[in-house]
Amino acid sequence: MPERVSAESEFSEPALRFHDAVTSRARLIVIKTIAKHPGITVNQLNEALELSQPAISLSLKHLRELGYIQSQKSTEDGRVSHLFVNRSKLGTDFAHLFLELLP
């Protein structure tokens, strides 16, 4: 019989970050939409998704904190931000989780 262990102690921080990001349907939809439309603005994202504005805002805040979404101010209008997926960070954290799931 295997020794009992805490679920969190079994995974690295990158693996837990990735898990945290993808366990929300709204966050997955936001990541996927930004990945398909690099440089999309927040307003365009709000118009494109059938999610509430608060759900989108909370998802963006969380994904930015995790480092998966980056914003870049528009050179034409400083009030507008363009959104991009940090593919390197997302891929690295996914790889950690994937490798940690294998025996």
C-alpha positions in Angstrom: 0.0 0.0 0.0 1.4 3.4 -0.9 2.2 6.0 1.8 -0.4 8.7 2.2 0.7 12.1 1.0 -0.9 15.5 0.6 -2.0 16.2 -2.9 -0.3 19.6 -2.9 3.0 18.1 -1.8 3.0 15.8 -4.8 3.2 18.6 -7.4 5.6 21.5 -8.1 4.5 25.1 -8.1 4.4 25.3 -11.9 2.2 22.2 -12.1 -0.2 23.7 -9.4 -0.3 27.0 -11.3 -1.3 25.3 -14.5 -3.9 23.2 -12.7 -5.3 26.4 -11.1 -5.6 28.1 -14.5 -7.4 25.3 -16.3 -9.8 24.3 -13.6 -12.1 27.2 -14.5 -14.2 27.1 -17.6 -14.1 30.9 -17.9 -10.3 31.0 -17.7 -10.0 28.2 -20.3 -12.3 30.1 -22.7 -10.3 33.4 -22.1 -6.9 31.7 -22.7 -8.2 30.0 -25.8 -9.7 33.1 -27.3 -6.6 35.2 -26.7 -4.4 32.5 -28.1 -6.5 32.4 -31.3 -6.6 36.2 -31.5 -3.2 37.6 -30.3 -3.5 41.3 -29.6 -7.2 41.2 -28.9 -8.4 44.1 -26.7 -10.3 43.7 -23.5 -13.4 45.3 -25.2 -13.1 42.9 -28.2 -12.8 40.0 -25.7 -15.9 41.1 -23.9 -17.8 41.3 -27.2 -16.6 38.0 -28.4 -17.4 35.8 -25.4 -20.7 34.7 -24.0 -19.4 35.3 -20.5 -20.3 38.0 -18.0 -18.0 41.0 -17.9 -17.1 40.3 -14.2 -16.2 36.7 -15.1 -13.9 37.9 -17.9 -12.3 40.6 -15.7 -11.7 38.1 -12.9 -10.3 35.5 -15.3 -7.9 38.1 -16.8 -6.8 39.2 -13.4 -6.1 35.7 -12.3 -4.3 34.7 -15.5 -2.2 37.8 -15.4 -1.2 37.0 -11.8 -0.2 33.5 -12.9 1.9 35.0 -15.7 -0.2 33.3 -18.5 -1.6 36.5 -20.0 0.4 39.7 -20.9 -0.9 43.1 -21.7 0.6 45.6 -24.0 -0.6 49.2 -24.2 -1.7 50.4 -27.6 0.8 52.8 -29.3 -2.2 54.6 -30.8 -4.4 54.9 -27.7 -2.8 54.4 -24.2 -6.2 53.6 -22.7 -6.4 50.4 -24.8 -4.4 47.2 -23.9 -3.8 44.3 -26.3 -3.7 40.8 -24.7 -1.3 38.0 -25.5 -0.8 34.5 -24.1 2.6 33.9 -22.6 3.0 30.6 -24.4 6.4 29.9 -22.9 5.1 30.2 -19.3 2.0 28.2 -20.1 3.9 25.5 -21.9 6.5 25.2 -19.2 3.9 24.8 -16.5 1.9 22.3 -18.5 5.0 20.3 -19.1 5.7 20.2 -15.3 2.2 18.9 -14.6 2.3 16.4 -17.5 5.7 15.0 -16.4 4.6 14.8 -12.8 1.6 12.7 -13.7 3.7 10.0 -15.3 5.1 7.3 -13.1 
